[in-house]
Amino acid sequence: MTIRPNFLIIGASKSGTTSIYHYLQQHPDIFLSKIQKEGRYFSQMSDCFNGPGDESIRNSIPKDFDRYLSFFKDYSKEKAIGDISPEYLYFYSECIPLIKSKLGHNVKIIVILRSPIERAYSSYSHFKRDKRETLSFEDALQEEENRKIKKWLWSWQYKNSGLYYKQVKQYLENFNEVKVFLYEDLKENTPQLLKDLCEFINVDSTFEFDTRYKYNVSGDPKSQVLYQIESARKFIKLLKIFIPAKLVSFLKSRFTGEKQMIKSEMKPETRNYLKNFYRKDIIQLQNLIDRDFSKWFD
């Protein structure tokens, strides 16, 4: 029997999907690949790796379905099998037909949305943290179209990737089971969001997750040296061999947790510009999924 996902978490980027990946791995009835967090098969990205640091992404994208399925080779009879790939939301027009052909209409689709204004700035801060972004936020927003023409990775589209309405609408129209969560729900009540998510994918929702550590936090590291050490994949793999996973998480939190990051503020005039840019799309999304997004305009 070929094992393939029965649920997908499709984005958006910088909406807590990395933390959710690590939390869900704790559940005995949920299988997520340990080979790589993001399956990336259904977006089929090609020839868009010209930005700083983009080339490292190329080899992680399986063009062949058999290679994608190999990510799930360690499956051991868990009830729910998932793939968490934030770009599936942005590349909805490429992803939807391929998902339907490979996984069918009944695969469960989970969307996690964050205020597009905050998400744009968090994406910018993420690349700035990793020394890939050299422009100011305002200049980077102006460069988005040029970067797209130059075929930089999709995640450089800080602003344009936050136009959620059409993305979510297409998934709702093409799949039988779609659930939309909000990043704000994750921050305010992580256990409840995980409980609701577990109910949606039909696994034990009474399981108690350890959610003390927040993963992939954006910002400027207080110690660039410690951040670079922790970010080295080989170093982390070596740690996992010799010390318990909980101790690895503790060390990660000491090196790159929220308390180790300095948060900068967006300029008020830039925030107002983005509010106006997103206003129509947010109102359409609000009506589509019947959620109140008035706080996104605060």
N, C-alpha and C positions, 0 to 999 in steps of 0.2 A: 504493500500500500504506500503510495506516494504522499508524504506529509507536506502540507502547504498551509499557509495562514488561514484562520477563520475570523480574525479581526485585524483591522489596520488603524493605527493612529496617524492621521495624515497631516498634522500641523495644527496651528501655524508655528513657524520658527520663533524661538525665544519666548515660548509660552509654557515652559516648564516640562517639555517632553523628555528631556534628559533625566530630570528628577523622577518623573513617572516611570521611565524605563527601569531605573534602579529600584524603585519601590516595588513595581510589579514582579520583578525577578524574585522577590522574597516569597511570593505566593506559591504554594506547592502545586496548584492546579493551573498555573500559567507558565507557558514556555515562551521565552524570548531568546533570540540567538545571542550566544556569547561570542561568536566570531566577529560580528560587528553590529552596533546598535541599529543602524539604519540600513534596511535592505536595499533601497534605492532602485530596484529593478524596474518598477512601473513608470518612472519618470523618463527612463531611457535617455538621460542627458548625453549629449555628444557635442564635441567641438565648442565648448564654452568654458574653457579653463585657462583663460589668458590673463586673469588678474593675479596680483601678488599672492602666492601660496595656493592658488587654485589647482595647480597640477597634481598636488598630493591627493586630491579627491578622485581623479580619473580612475585609478586602479581599484577603487572601492565600489565602482558601479558595475554590477553584473549585466552584461549584454545578453547572456545566454540564460534561459530559464532554469536549466539544470544546475548551473552554478548558483543561481539564487536559491534553489531548493536545498543546495548543500549547506546553506547557513542553518538549516533546521535538522541536520543529521543527528544531533544529540538529543532529539526529542525522546521523551520517555513516558508516553501515555498521559501527558497533561491534557486537561480538558480544553483549554483555550490556547491557541497558538497565534502569536502576534508579530507584526512588523511595525515599527515606529519610524516613519520617514516623513519629516516635515515638508519636504519639497513636493509631496504628492498633492498638496492643496494648491500650491502655486501652478504646477503643471497639470491642472485638472483636465484640460482637453486632450493631453497625451495619455494621462493615467487612466481615465475612466474606461475607455474601450478595452485597454489591455487588462485592467483588473477584472472587468466583466468576462472577458474571454478565458482568463486563467483561473479566477476564483469564483465566478458566478455572481448573480444578483443578490444573493443572501449573505455574502460576507459582511460582517458588522463593521461599520465605518464610524470612527470616533474623531471628532474635530475639537480641538482646544484653541480657543481664540483669546487674544489679548488686545487691549486697546491698541489700534494701529499706530497711534502717536507714540505711545510708550514702547511698543515693539520695534518701531523704526529706530528709535534712539538706542534701545538695548542692542539691536543688531550692529549699529555703528560702534557702540562701546565695545562690543565683543571683538570686532576686527581691530579696533584701536588697542585693546588689551593685548592682542596677539601680534602687535607691531606690523599689521598688514595695511591698515588704514593710516594715511599720512595727512589727509585733508581735514579741515574743520567740518562739522556736521552740515553746515549750511552749504559749503562748497561741494561736499559729497552728494547732497540732494540734487544740486544743479548738474552734476556729472553723470547722473544715472543713465540717461539716454545714450550718452557717449560710451559708457561702460558696456551697455547692452549691445551697441553696434560693434564694439571691439571684442565682444563675446567673452566677457568676464562672467564668472559663476553667478547664478541667479540670486544668491544671497547678498550680493552687492546692491540689489534693488531694494534698498531700505524702505523707500516710500511706496513704490508701485506694488510690492508684494503684499501690502496691507489692504488692498482693495478686495475685501472678503465676499461681498454680496454674490457676485456671479460665480465665484468658486464654490461657495457653500450651496447655492441654488442648484448647480449642476449635480452635485453629489446627492442632494435630496431627491432630485428627479430621476436619478439613475439607479439608486439602491433602495432596498426594502427597509433596511434598518440603519438609520443614521442618528447619532447622538451628539449634540453640541454641548461642550462644557466651556467654562470661562477660566482664564488664568487667575482672575480675581477670586474665584471660588477655591482654587487650589491654594492660594496664599492665605485666605481667611479661614478655611476649614478643610485642610488636606485630608483628614480621615474620612470626612463625609463625601468628598469628591471620589476618593478611592472606593468607598463603599458603593456609591452609585455606579461607578465604572464596572465594578465586579458584578453587580446585579445585571448590568447590560450585557456582559459577555458570559453570563450564566455560570459564575464560579462562586464559591463560598464568600459571602460579603461580610461575614463576621470576623474574618481574618484580621489580626492586628498588625499593621505595618509599622516599621521603624522609619519615621520621617524626619528625624532630627537633622539630617544633613541635606543641604540644598546644593544641587550639582550645576556646573557650567554657569557660574555667576559672572555677570558682566561687570566691568569697572576697571579701574587702574590698580594693579597689584601694589600693595605697600612694599613688598619685597619681590622685585623682578627675578632675583636669583632663585628664591624658593618656588616661585610660580613656574619658572622654566624647568626646574628639577621635577616638580610634580607632573608637569605636562608631558614629560617624556614617557611615551608608551612602554618602552622597554623597561624603564625604571619601575613603573606600576606593575607590570607583569612579574618582575622579579620579586617585588614586595609580596604579591599575592601567593607566591610559591612558599615563602618562608614565614609569613606571619598571618594571623587570622584576618578575615575580611573586615570585621568590625574595627580592627586596629588600623587597617588601611584607610577606611573611611574617616577615622579620627584624624589621621595624619593629613589626609586630603583637606579636611576642614581647617586644620591648622595652617595649611599652606595657601589654600585658595578659597576658603569659605567666605561667606558674606562679610564677616568681620575683618577679613584680610583685603577687602576691596574698597577703594575710595570711589564714591559715586559723585559724578559731576552733574550739573543741572543744565537742562536745555534752556536756551534763551527764550524769554517770553514772546518775542516777536516771531520766533521760529515755531513755537507751539501754536500761536494763533494762525499762522500760515497753514500748518498741518490740520488744524481743526476745520478750516474752511475747505481745504483740499478733500478731506474725508467726509464732510458733513452729509452729502447726498448718499454716499455709499453706506454709511452707518445707519441712516434712517431707513434705507431699503432693507438692510440686514435685520434691523430691529423688527420691522413688520414681518419679515420672512420667518423668523424663528420665535417671534413673540417673547422677546427679552428686552428689558429696559437698559439702554446704553447711555442714559443721560450722564452718568459719571465719566464717561469717556470724553465729555466736553468740558469737564471741570478744569 
